[in-house]
């Protein structure tokens, strides 16, 4: 009995060491499945995405040597905050997967298939914020849950606030640039092929969102 208990303890410690080592090495963020936002005051400032002045782009590496860009043409989002520095901001964003555009119909069709996004079964990608931290000046860290297919993981964006301006039509606009990098395999975008030992499509995907918001 003592031997069994000893083996269990060793197994648990060994398993924990692997998990902790993996966490430290890869800086894994554990997602909060359901984010509970604090209720904002009734006088909170609300914003909606102005899609005509925004874009959602991504970049992958092809054959280990060339960068290939794509974008999503249909997306929507909103933000609410009560603090002037926006550190209590609550942000939601969604992207229509079928709106993907890489300037190649054949490639877009492949990306919509089950090898990648499976747009028919999982039509939307979503992001819901959990925190927005001011780093310095107009630079923030925006953390939240990103859901692609049926996988939800925490991700942190580097966020730059461009400023706020009237647009000449009675609207107030605010602008942000959000960037991050994800590993597509983490989200079951699983297709892979090698050429001379090099992945045809890189595992890392760089994301850049230029977002203009309109005060609502």
Phi, psi and omega per residue, in radians:
X1 nan -0.766 3.131
X2 -1.084 -0.658 3.136
X3 -1.139 -0.716 3.133
X4 -1.090 -0.814 3.134
X5 -1.067 -0.713 -3.138
X6 -1.097 -0.721 3.124
X7 -1.135 -0.689 3.115
X8 -1.086 -0.793 3.137
X9 -1.068 -0.794 3.134
X10 -1.058 -0.756 -3.138
X11 -1.085 -0.747 3.141
X12 -1.122 -0.773 3.141
X13 -1.139 -0.712 3.136
X14 -1.135 -0.776 3.115
X15 -1.087 -0.727 3.132
X16 -1.108 -0.684 -3.135
X17 -1.105 -0.668 3.114
X18 -1.130 -0.802 -3.116
X19 -1.090 -0.820 -3.121
X20 -1.131 -0.724 3.115
X21 -1.081 -0.735 3.107
X22 -1.112 -0.704 3.141
X23 -1.074 -0.825 -3.098
X24 -1.164 -0.643 -3.089
X25 -1.275 -0.794 -3.024
X26 -1.766 -0.078 3.134
X27 0.939 0.850 -3.131
X28 -1.171 2.362 3.039
X29 -1.833 2.190 -3.140
X30 -1.476 2.156 -3.080
X31 -1.300 2.621 2.949
X32 -1.618 1.984 -3.028
X33 -1.032 -0.756 3.104
X34 -2.145 1.993 -3.139
X35 -1.516 2.145 3.099
X36 -1.689 1.887 3.131
X37 -1.429 2.542 2.980
X38 -1.236 2.498 -3.138
X39 -1.233 2.165 3.134
X40 -1.415 2.678 3.094
X41 -1.058 2.759 -3.130
X42 -1.091 -0.429 3.139
X43 -1.538 0.253 3.125
X44 -1.012 2.595 3.100
X45 -1.537 2.278 -3.092
X46 -2.022 2.474 -3.125
X47 -2.318 2.603 3.025
X48 -2.201 2.685 -3.074
X49 -1.242 2.319 2.993
X50 -1.705 1.592 -3.012
X51 -1.119 -0.462 -3.110
X52 -1.221 -0.282 3.102
X53 -2.101 0.450 -3.101
X54 -2.334 2.872 3.024
X55 -2.704 2.670 3.109
X56 -2.172 1.930 -3.039
X57 -2.116 2.777 3.039
X58 -2.500 2.743 3.138
X59 -2.351 2.337 3.028
X60 -2.170 2.905 3.082
X61 -1.803 2.276 -3.133
X62 -1.816 2.181 3.119
X63 1.055 0.330 3.103
X64 1.329 0.086 -3.038
X65 -2.280 -0.421 -3.003
X66 -2.206 2.482 3.069
X67 -1.608 2.292 3.113
X68 -2.105 2.279 -3.089
X69 -1.827 2.685 3.026
X70 -2.561 3.020 3.125
X71 -2.632 2.893 3.008
X72 -1.989 2.255 -3.002
X73 -1.564 -0.315 -3.104
X74 -2.143 2.110 -3.132
X75 -2.751 2.900 -3.135
X76 -2.712 2.736 3.134
X77 -2.930 2.938 3.115
X78 -2.670 2.733 3.120
X79 -2.482 2.463 3.043
X80 -2.317 2.495 3.076
X81 -2.756 2.722 3.099
X82 -2.014 -0.371 3.139
X83 -1.521 2.522 -3.122
X84 -1.092 -0.552 -3.131
X85 -1.535 0.030 3.055
X86 1.143 0.278 -3.108
X87 -1.293 -0.126 3.019
X88 -1.862 0.342 -3.075
X89 -1.072 2.464 3.033
X90 -2.058 2.128 -2.973
X91 -2.223 2.343 3.014
X92 -2.241 2.472 -3.105
X93 -2.567 2.490 3.094
X94 -2.416 2.626 -3.107
X95 -2.294 2.327 3.056
X96 -1.409 1.979 -3.062
X97 -1.066 -0.675 -3.085
X98 -1.168 -0.160 3.133
X99 -1.537 0.167 -3.129
X100 -1.059 2.472 -3.110
X101 -2.538 2.024 3.088
X102 -2.087 0.305 -3.117
X103 1.144 0.469 3.059
X104 -2.621 1.950 -3.111
X105 -1.074 -0.691 -3.141
X106 -1.114 -0.791 3.140
X107 -1.170 -0.709 3.119
X108 -1.078 -0.693 3.101
X109 -1.096 -0.688 3.103
X110 -1.146 -0.727 -3.135
X111 -1.132 -0.524 3.121
X112 -1.379 -0.239 -3.092
X113 -1.365 3.102 -3.105
X114 -1.229 -0.230 3.036
X115 -1.097 -0.495 -3.125
X116 -2.206 -1.760 -2.957
X117 -1.417 -0.466 -2.987
X118 0.884 1.177 -3.040
X119 -1.074 -0.497 -3.132
X120 -1.199 -0.752 -3.110
X121 -1.469 -0.606 -3.105
X122 -2.178 1.377 -2.971
X123 -1.241 -0.310 -3.077
X124 -2.266 2.542 2.864
X125 -1.803 2.481 -3.098
X126 -2.335 2.678 3.039
X127 -2.351 2.355 3.069
X128 -2.328 2.141 -3.030
X129 -1.289 2.669 3.018
X130 -2.087 -0.424 3.094
X131 -2.807 2.654 3.052
X132 -2.366 1.952 -3.006
X133 -1.963 2.242 3.091
X134 -1.335 2.161 3.135
X135 -1.607 -0.979 3.091
X136 -2.966 2.539 3.092
X137 0.967 -1.989 3.124
X138 -1.936 0.341 -3.099
X139 -1.832 2.292 -3.091
X140 -2.246 2.875 2.896
X141 -1.984 2.091 3.141
X142 -1.904 2.026 -3.103
X143 -2.002 2.511 3.101
X144 -3.073 -3.006 -3.125
X145 -1.694 2.187 3.056
X146 -1.859 2.185 3.123
X147 -1.977 2.123 3.050
X148 -2.250 2.324 -2.981
X149 0.979 -2.191 3.133
X150 -1.953 0.444 -3.112
X151 -2.010 2.281 3.087
X152 -2.074 2.193 3.112
X153 -2.412 2.608 3.069
X154 -1.285 2.448 3.129
X155 -2.483 2.586 3.108
X156 -2.054 2.229 3.082
X157 -1.730 2.477 2.855
X158 -1.415 2.125 -3.012
X159 -2.093 2.218 3.084
X160 -2.017 2.187 3.136
X161 -1.529 2.109 -3.100
X162 -1.436 -0.424 -3.135
X163 2.242 -3.125 -3.138
X164 -2.240 2.379 -3.090
X165 -2.598 2.605 2.940
X166 -1.302 2.611 -3.083
X167 -1.778 0.052 3.133
X168 1.559 -0.084 3.119
X169 -2.074 0.340 3.131
X170 1.525 0.099 3.133
X171 -1.815 2.658 3.010
X172 -1.902 2.252 -3.085
X173 -2.036 2.605 3.030
X174 -2.314 2.596 -3.066
X175 -2.296 2.527 3.130
X176 -2.450 2.643 2.941
X177 -2.116 2.145 -3.113
X178 -2.057 2.264 3.136
X179 -2.310 2.557 3.033
X180 -2.815 3.092 3.079
X181 -2.391 2.339 3.104
X182 -2.196 2.822 3.004
X183 -1.708 2.046 -3.044
X184 -1.112 -0.497 3.122
X185 -1.127 -0.478 3.102
X186 -1.103 -0.390 -3.084
X187 -1.945 0.376 3.101
X188 1.095 0.459 2.941
X189 -1.509 1.414 -2.672
X190 -1.619 -0.219 -3.049
X191 -1.076 2.413 3.126
X192 -2.649 2.475 3.085
X193 -2.576 2.500 -3.095
X194 -1.972 2.487 2.999
X195 -2.227 1.973 -3.072
X196 0.937 0.704 3.085
X197 1.414 0.007 -3.132
X198 -1.871 2.366 3.110
X199 -1.144 2.326 3.078
X200 -1.091 -0.726 3.104
X201 -2.106 2.224 -3.090
X202 -1.129 2.704 3.062
X203 -1.339 -0.578 3.136
X204 -1.409 2.388 3.100
X205 -2.188 2.127 3.075
X206 -1.556 2.301 -3.111
X207 -2.028 2.350 3.068
X208 -2.390 2.158 3.141
X209 -2.071 2.095 3.005
X210 -1.766 1.923 -2.977
X211 -2.093 2.205 2.998
X212 -1.921 2.313 -3.115
X213 -1.995 2.611 3.069
X214 -2.012 2.270 3.108
X215 -1.126 2.275 -3.092
X216 -1.860 nan nan
